[in-house]
Amino acid sequence: MARNPRITFIGAGSTVFMKNIIGDVLQRPALSGAKIALMDINPQRLEESAIVVNKLISTLGAKATVETHTDQRKALSGADFVVVAFQIGGYEPCTVTDFELPKKYGLRQTIADTLGVGGIMRGLRTVPHLWKICEDMLAVCPDAIMLQYVNPMAINTWAIAEKYPTIRQVGLCHSVQGTAMELAEDLDITYEDIRYRSAGINHMAFFLEFEHRQPDGSYRNLYPDLVRAYHEGRAPKPGWNPRCVNKVRYEMLTRLGYFVTESSEHFAEYTPYFIKEGREDLIEKFGIPLDEYPKRCIEQIERWKGQATAYRSAEKIEVKQSKEYASSIINSVWTGEPSVIYGNLRNNGCITSLPANCAAEVPCLVDHNGIQPTFVGELPPQLTALMRTNINVQELTVAALVTENREHIFHAAMLDPHTAAELDLDQIWSLVDDLLVAHRDWLPEWTQVPVKRVTAA
């Protein structure tokens, strides 16, 4: 009798996201008997997630089994795949702090989970726990593959590769396929008729090719169509969030010649061009949603109250295929059926114009051999240069974590494009100090200024 895969979900209290991933898994015949281990530190959210998974199993008629854990190592024991989705410090207090403290210095943000002072602080909070997961995996499931969905993705992936190079891991995001779907919608083209190739770093990868299949089987470059649609006001079309109008990326397309794969609200804070003190005209022109992430958090918390009640009372739960890569990866590794995904891994020369040790996002082949990144080569110089401004921040944050050198936290903030465009050096140093103090309960001890003891003469 064939063995079923054991899939451990760390941060299973992220119930909606967990539902999408496990729902995808259970719809695949080779995975429908999977052993699902849910782990979270919040017993109530863990119980709610277990209810959801059991109802998914019932709805789909699957033979999967579910177990719940608050002990991380027990949950990981014998795992074949480890899905990671958690947020250290939560919306309150940590996300609120990451927005409100910088605002006192005149530094405004949109999402603050990837780069900038918010992304740096999130990385400092997150990586130590990811390292604990790696330690547990080496002890009880050393051959498992970690599917890492946590932000700041590039910092996390880089830091894991630096300290635990034998861990089989991939950082996963839905921005590549999600953006391709958005652009197909903007051009009134069926997504299945699009062919694309993307590469770069997480949240700053670009479509190197974006083409439309023609009736004769040939492909046509769609970039002229996108530029024309933008200039004529036909694109971008309204999306799922009326606060986010997506003009920043289209503007960058006209300047760089390539379209970036992460949203305009993210991209606006990765560069020095769009959010500027005293330039409300830019905020209005490009529809930049300041404080967007806190607003989403509040909406999600409120929405979950109703969803949790509905899930508890429902006999069956509707299951739709999501656009996440996790089930595709698990299926390909388990069965050998090949697939192609976009993953974040140590660059190792895949993109020759970027540092070998940075975390690169490239096309990857997946089969029995695991996740195999493909060679991309050199990127257009303007794209490489822009990515390096973000890689600088990632590199110094990882250096701070690996060497426990507190000064590198300040260096990372000092080199952040948006922060440096808004604040002077004294302000940057003071803000980082304030953030480190505010987050002290969530950060490693080495991030805090040592207290000098006064001894008797």
GIVENCOR-V47483 format. One record per backbone hydrogen bond with DSSP energy under -1.0 kcal/mol. NH is the residue of the N-H (numbers start at 1). CO is the residue of the C=O. If there is no record, write none. Layout:
nh = [NH | NH]
co = [CO | CO]
This chain:
nh = [7 | 8 | 9 | 10 | 11 | 12 | 14 | 15 | 18 | 19 | 20 | 21 | 22 | 23 | 24 | 25 | 26 | 28 | 31 | 34 | 35 | 36 | 37 | 38 | 39 | 40 | 46 | 47 | 48 | 49 | 50 | 51 | 52 | 53 | 54 | 55 | 56 | 57 | 58 | 59 | 60 | 61 | 62 | 65 | 67 | 69 | 75 | 76 | 77 | 78 | 79 | 80 | 81 | 82 | 83 | 84 | 85 | 94 | 95 | 96 | 97 | 98 | 99 | 100 | 101 | 103 | 104 | 105 | 106 | 107 | 119 | 120 | 121 | 122 | 123 | 124 | 125 | 126 | 127 | 130 | 131 | 132 | 133 | 134 | 135 | 136 | 137 | 138 | 139 | 140 | 141 | 144 | 145 | 146 | 147 | 148 | 149 | 156 | 157 | 158 | 159 | 160 | 161 | 162 | 163 | 164 | 167 | 170 | 171 | 172 | 178 | 179 | 180 | 181 | 182 | 183 | 184 | 185 | 186 | 187 | 188 | 189 | 193 | 194 | 195 | 197 | 199 | 200 | 201 | 204 | 206 | 207 | 208 | 209 | 211 | 212 | 213 | 214 | 217 | 220 | 222 | 226 | 227 | 228 | 229 | 230 | 231 | 232 | 233 | 234 | 235 | 244 | 251 | 252 | 253 | 254 | 256 | 257 | 261 | 267 | 268 | 269 | 270 | 279 | 282 | 283 | 284 | 285 | 286 | 288 | 290 | 291 | 292 | 293 | 295 | 296 | 297 | 298 | 299 | 300 | 301 | 302 | 303 | 304 | 305 | 307 | 308 | 309 | 310 | 311 | 312 | 313 | 314 | 329 | 330 | 331 | 332 | 333 | 334 | 335 | 336 | 339 | 341 | 343 | 344 | 345 | 347 | 348 | 350 | 354 | 360 | 361 | 362 | 364 | 365 | 366 | 367 | 370 | 372 | 374 | 376 | 377 | 384 | 385 | 386 | 387 | 388 | 389 | 391 | 392 | 394 | 395 | 396 | 397 | 398 | 399 | 400 | 401 | 402 | 403 | 404 | 408 | 409 | 411 | 412 | 413 | 414 | 415 | 420 | 421 | 423 | 428 | 429 | 430 | 431 | 432 | 433 | 434 | 435 | 436 | 437 | 438 | 439 | 440 | 442 | 447 | 448]
co = [35 | 81 | 37 | 83 | 39 | 39 | 11 | 13 | 14 | 15 | 16 | 17 | 18 | 19 | 20 | 21 | 22 | 25 | 28 | 31 | 5 | 65 | 7 | 67 | 9 | 69 | 42 | 43 | 44 | 45 | 46 | 47 | 48 | 49 | 50 | 51 | 52 | 53 | 54 | 55 | 56 | 57 | 57 | 34 | 36 | 38 | 71 | 72 | 73 | 140 | 76 | 6 | 6 | 145 | 8 | 147 | 10 | 89 | 90 | 91 | 93 | 94 | 95 | 96 | 97 | 99 | 100 | 102 | 103 | 102 | 115 | 116 | 117 | 118 | 119 | 120 | 121 | 122 | 123 | 126 | 127 | 128 | 129 | 130 | 131 | 132 | 133 | 134 | 135 | 136 | 137 | 141 | 80 | 168 | 82 | 170 | 84 | 152 | 153 | 154 | 155 | 156 | 157 | 158 | 159 | 160 | 164 | 146 | 344 | 148 | 174 | 175 | 176 | 177 | 178 | 179 | 180 | 181 | 182 | 183 | 185 | 184 | 190 | 191 | 211 | 209 | 206 | 361 | 204 | 201 | 199 | 259 | 197 | 197 | 195 | 220 | 193 | 218 | 214 | 212 | 210 | 222 | 223 | 224 | 225 | 226 | 227 | 228 | 230 | 229 | 229 | 241 | 247 | 248 | 249 | 250 | 252 | 253 | 205 | 263 | 264 | 266 | 267 | 276 | 279 | 279 | 280 | 281 | 282 | 283 | 288 | 109 | 289 | 110 | 291 | 292 | 293 | 294 | 295 | 296 | 297 | 298 | 299 | 300 | 301 | 303 | 304 | 305 | 306 | 307 | 308 | 309 | 310 | 325 | 326 | 327 | 328 | 329 | 330 | 331 | 332 | 366 | 364 | 362 | 171 | 360 | 358 | 356 | 347 | 351 | 345 | 200 | 343 | 341 | 372 | 339 | 370 | 367 | 365 | 363 | 350 | 350 | 380 | 381 | 382 | 383 | 384 | 385 | 387 | 388 | 390 | 391 | 392 | 393 | 394 | 395 | 396 | 397 | 398 | 399 | 400 | 405 | 406 | 407 | 408 | 409 | 410 | 411 | 416 | 417 | 419 | 424 | 425 | 426 | 427 | 428 | 429 | 430 | 431 | 432 | 433 | 434 | 435 | 437 | 439 | 444 | 445]
